[in-house]
Amino acid sequence: METITLPKIGEHIVFCGTTGSGKTFLAKRMLENYPRVFLFDTQNSLMLKDSTKITTPHNLRKKLKAFDRIRYVPDLEYRNKSDYNKVIKELFNSPYSQNRVIYIDEIFHLGYGMSFPDWLSRGISTARQKKISLWTSSQRPMNIPMAILTESRRIYLFYLSYADDLKKIAKFTREEKEFMEAIKNLGYDYSFIELDRIKGNWKKYPKLKKEDTIQCKEEM
């Protein structure tokens, strides 16, 4: 059994790893510990316990007030940069988003030609004061806006296959060479590295199985 420290509300984190490496598995297990969650599930591929599924951005503020756990699976007509931007703007400005984790599963789906909704970068800088956490995941760290990486406290790294992705993350570490060697040894076995972006420290976790229990504890 592995013990993962849960980030405080207002702390931003990133999950990186190729498909099947385990990043979504870890993210879901951690999300289960938070009572208020807004999940961007653009591919309709995730399940969140006790969540309410919504498919349009209409009356979002009322929905945030009414439901603690929301899974947003937008209808096709709302899968565009403009509508994503409206949703993200409301999430960062609504009083009903306080003490809530916003999780964007595979952030690349929100970007068109690497052009992401403006409010991703605008909102994250003030989210901490509003007690809003932004969690994102991506197969390619190169696809993550730098504003999100630099505002994130922790980065959870699973298997990555492109050298450019490794180098981008390694810049946040103290021992870049040692870190590069450790991350190259990750595989499709749910092993991962937790990187403290601010301190530059990192910890490697052993192989996990889907049926393994991940014990989460609150950060002191």
C-alpha positions in Angstrom: 0.0 0.0 0.0 1.4 3.4 -1.0 0.6 6.6 0.8 0.1 9.7 -1.3 0.0 13.2 0.3 -3.1 15.0 -0.8 -2.5 18.6 -2.0 -4.2 21.4 -0.1 -7.2 23.2 -1.7 -5.7 26.0 -3.7 -2.7 24.0 -4.7 -2.3 23.1 -8.4 -0.9 19.8 -9.7 -0.2 18.2 -13.1 -0.2 14.5 -14.1 1.9 13.5 -17.1 2.3 10.2 -18.9 1.4 8.3 -22.0 -1.8 6.4 -22.5 -1.9 3.4 -20.1 0.9 4.6 -17.9 -1.3 5.1 -14.9 -1.8 8.9 -14.6 -5.6 8.7 -14.8 -5.7 5.9 -12.3 -3.8 8.0 -9.7 -5.8 11.1 -10.4 -9.1 9.4 -9.9 -7.9 7.8 -6.6 -6.8 11.2 -5.3 -10.0 12.9 -6.5 -12.1 10.5 -4.5 -10.9 12.2 -1.3 -12.3 15.6 -2.2 -16.0 16.4 -1.7 -16.2 19.1 -4.3 -15.0 18.4 -7.8 -15.6 19.7 -11.3 -14.3 17.1 -13.8 -13.7 18.1 -17.5 -14.3 14.8 -19.2 -14.4 15.8 -22.9 -14.0 12.2 -24.1 -16.7 10.7 -21.8 -14.2 8.2 -20.5 -14.1 8.7 -16.7 -16.4 8.0 -13.9 -16.6 10.0 -10.7 -18.4 8.5 -7.7 -21.5 10.4 -6.6 -21.1 12.9 -9.5 -23.8 14.6 -11.6 -23.2 14.6 -15.3 -23.9 17.8 -17.3 -23.6 18.2 -21.0 -24.0 21.9 -21.7 -22.5 25.1 -20.2 -25.9 26.7 -19.6 -26.8 27.9 -16.1 -23.4 26.6 -14.9 -23.4 28.9 -11.8 -26.7 27.3 -10.7 -25.3 23.8 -11.2 -22.2 24.7 -9.2 -24.4 25.8 -6.4 -26.6 22.7 -6.6 -24.0 20.0 -7.0 -20.7 19.3 -5.2 -19.4 16.8 -7.7 -19.9 17.5 -11.4 -18.7 15.6 -14.5 -18.8 17.8 -17.6 -19.2 15.8 -20.8 -19.9 18.6 -23.3 -22.2 17.8 -26.3 -20.4 18.1 -29.6 -21.7 21.6 -30.3 -20.0 22.9 -27.1 -16.6 21.3 -27.8 -14.9 24.5 -29.0 -12.5 27.0 -27.6 -15.1 29.7 -27.1 -17.4 27.6 -25.0 -14.5 26.0 -23.1 -13.4 29.5 -22.3 -16.8 30.5 -20.9 -16.9 27.5 -18.7 -13.4 28.0 -17.3 -14.1 31.7 -16.7 -17.2 30.9 -14.7 -15.3 28.2 -12.8 -12.6 30.7 -11.7 -15.1 33.4 -10.9 -18.1 31.7 -9.3 -18.3 31.9 -5.5 -19.6 28.3 -5.7 -16.2 27.1 -7.0 -14.5 27.8 -3.7 -13.0 24.7 -2.0 -13.3 22.8 -5.2 -10.9 20.8 -7.4 -11.2 21.4 -11.1 -9.7 18.5 -13.0 -9.1 18.7 -16.8 -8.5 15.2 -18.1 -6.1 15.5 -21.1 -5.7 19.2 -21.5 -4.8 18.8 -25.1 -8.4 18.3 -26.0 -9.1 21.9 -24.9 -6.5 23.3 -27.2 -6.9 23.8 -30.9 -3.6 24.1 -32.8 -2.0 24.6 -29.3 -4.3 27.6 -28.7 -5.8 27.1 -25.3 -8.8 29.0 -23.7 -7.5 32.3 -22.4 -8.9 31.8 -19.0 -6.7 28.8 -18.3 -3.7 31.1 -17.8 -5.6 34.1 -16.5 -7.5 32.2 -13.9 -4.9 30.0 -12.4 -2.8 32.9 -11.1 -5.6 34.0 -8.7 -7.2 30.6 -8.1 -5.1 29.9 -5.0 -6.5 33.0 -3.2 -10.0 31.8 -4.1 -9.4 28.3 -2.7 -9.7 26.7 -6.1 -7.4 23.9 -7.2 -6.6 23.2 -10.9 -5.5 19.7 -11.7 -4.6 18.8 -15.3 -3.3 15.8 -17.1 -1.5 15.3 -20.4 0.2 12.7 -22.5 2.8 15.3 -23.5 4.2 17.9 -21.1 5.1 19.9 -24.2 1.4 20.4 -24.7 0.8 22.0 -21.3 0.9 25.8 -21.2 3.9 27.1 -19.3 1.7 29.2 -17.1 0.1 26.0 -15.7 3.4 24.3 -15.1 4.9 27.2 -13.3 1.9 27.7 -11.1 1.7 24.0 -10.2 3.2 22.8 -6.9 3.5 19.1 -7.8 4.0 17.2 -11.0 3.2 13.5 -11.1 5.2 11.8 -13.8 4.6 8.5 -15.4 6.2 6.9 -18.5 7.0 9.5 -21.2 8.5 8.5 -24.5 9.6 11.8 -26.0 13.0 13.4 -25.1 11.5 16.9 -25.4 8.9 16.1 -22.7 11.6 14.8 -20.3 13.8 17.9 -20.8 11.0 20.3 -20.2 10.2 18.8 -16.8 13.8 18.2 -15.8 14.4 21.9 -15.7 12.3 22.1 -12.5 14.6 19.7 -10.6 17.8 20.3 -8.7 19.7 17.2 -10.0 18.7 17.2 -13.6 21.0 14.3 -14.7 19.9 12.0 -11.9 16.3 12.9 -12.5 16.6 12.1 -16.2 18.0 8.7 -15.4 15.2 7.9 -13.0 12.4 8.9 -15.2 13.8 6.9 -18.2 13.4 3.8 -16.1 9.6 4.3 -15.7 7.4 1.9 -17.7 3.9 0.8 -18.2 3.7 -0.6 -14.7 2.1 2.4 -12.9 5.4 3.4 -11.3 5.8 7.2 -11.1 7.7 10.1 -9.8 6.3 12.9 -7.6 8.2 16.2 -8.3 7.9 19.2 -6.0 8.3 21.9 -8.6 9.1 24.7 -6.0 11.8 22.8 -4.0 13.1 20.8 -7.0 12.9 17.6 -4.9 11.4 14.4 -6.2 10.4 10.9 -5.0 10.0 7.7 -7.0 7.1 5.4 -6.2 7.2 1.7 -7.0 5.1 -0.3 -9.4 1.4 -0.1 -8.7 -1.3 -2.5 -9.8 -4.9 -1.4 -10.6 -6.2 -3.4 -7.7 -3.7 -1.9 -5.2 -4.9 0.5 -2.6 -3.5 4.0 -2.6 -3.8 5.5 0.9 -4.1 9.3 0.8 -3.3 11.6 3.7 -3.9 15.3 4.1 -0.9 17.6 3.9 0.0 19.1 7.2 
